[in-house]
Amino acid sequence: MAMAMAKLLASRARKDFQRRLLAWFRAHRRQLPWRARRDPYRVWVAEIMLQQTRIAAVLPYYRRFLEGFPTLQSLSRAPQEKVLKLWSGLGYYSRARNLHRAAKEIVAKHGGRFPRSLDDVLALPGIGRYTAAAVLSIAYDEPFAVLDGNVARVLARLGAVRGDLRASGRWRQLDEAAQNLLACEAPGDWNQAFMELGEVICTPASPRCSDCPVSRFCRAKALGLTGRIPAPRPKRPPVRIQIAAAILHDSRGRTILVRDPGAHDGVLFSRMWQFPAVEVARDAHSELAAHVRETLQLDGAPLALEPLPAARHGVTFRHITLLPFLARVDQLPELPRTRVLPLDRLAGHGQQVRIPVSSATRKIAAAAQAAGLGDVSPLAAASRAGSRPPRIAVLGS
């Protein structure tokens, strides 16, 4: 790596490399909503959403989030539940919570303006070195190079770097190389150009070397190693988990959600509204029944659980099997920290539910809908009859 990078970092070669990459980016850059203007708030929201999520998946959430919170101040004033609701479905909900906390800090400590100091930005919740460099360079043209997976892959191929790129010493070398290559006269465009090159040209599989504006500088291409660099990262062994969930269903088509502090909660339901659920080991039926009785304080009340079709759910290395059970009840319990709402609303993916729920909760609801439940919702019936729907009960807070 050292020899290949030394050649690239030589003054003349570096200038040619920078000129070619910037010209390519300015001619072929994608029209993305956060690129319309260099608003640090909009850039920051985009960078947080793009962590571990592809651009195509982010776009509808980004637009909806900015419609709900057009300014940093509006985000800081919003209740957390509304923030999570607009984030619902995007996953990794700690990002939304940290974004909300950071907005409050920016208003309290920085007069409502995203700070320009690297130390001040790094002190905000949920912001690390990459995000700080991205926002400061793109919004303020501060000379900080970014290093993410796309940039690291491009650099590794340029220098024919073998081995695990995330090894501490190797990642530090890549970070230094990224900073030394930075076009300081246009750091925002430069960082976006490098990331865009990695995402659309220098892709993990089948890189389009013939379309690459800087392929002449690539050591891996010269050696025929682009398919083997970077080396694949060792994968963490999968963990298989079974989660049983109870869908209580009354004669009005309603169900009940809870805030359940179960051990699985932070991973699967992200501390949002969910069906009563528990991780099970052997007997899903009896383990869930015991959990529901305790959670909903049912005491000796009869509880018949009917199994519904299972669903698959993946969270990083966790392979989760969702085991929904239906419990038909005459009356839903009235308890603190519960919400009652029509079951058919939960299986949708639009703005039907006014409280934050995870995609796992929607999958559980979809299993019930597939079994023929949900069609008797009072809202659906009222809509078919052309009458005004009845008021939805909300129990607790």
Salt bridges, closest charged atoms under 4 A:
ASP16 OD1 - ARG19 NH2 2.65
ASP16 OD1 - ARG20 NE 3.14
ASP39 OD2 - ARG42 NE 3.73
GLU81 OE1 - ARG259 NH2 3.23
GLU81 OE2 - ARG339 NH2 3.61
GLU105 OE1 - LYS109 NZ 3.84
ASP141 OD1 - ARG38 NH1 3.20
GLU142 OE2 - ARG116 NH2 3.66
ASP164 OD1 - ARG233 NE 3.97
ASP189 OD2 - ARG26 NE 3.20
ASP189 OD1 - ARG29 NH1 3.93
ASP189 OD1 - ARG38 NH2 2.95
GLU196 OE1 - ARG30 NH2 3.01
GLU196 OE1 - ARG35 NH2 2.76
GLU199 OE1 - ARG30 NH2 3.69
ASP211 OD2 - ARG208 NE 3.07
ASP250 OD2 - ARG254 NE 2.94
ASP260 OD2 - HIS291 NE2 2.86
GLU306 OE2 - ARG328 NE 3.18
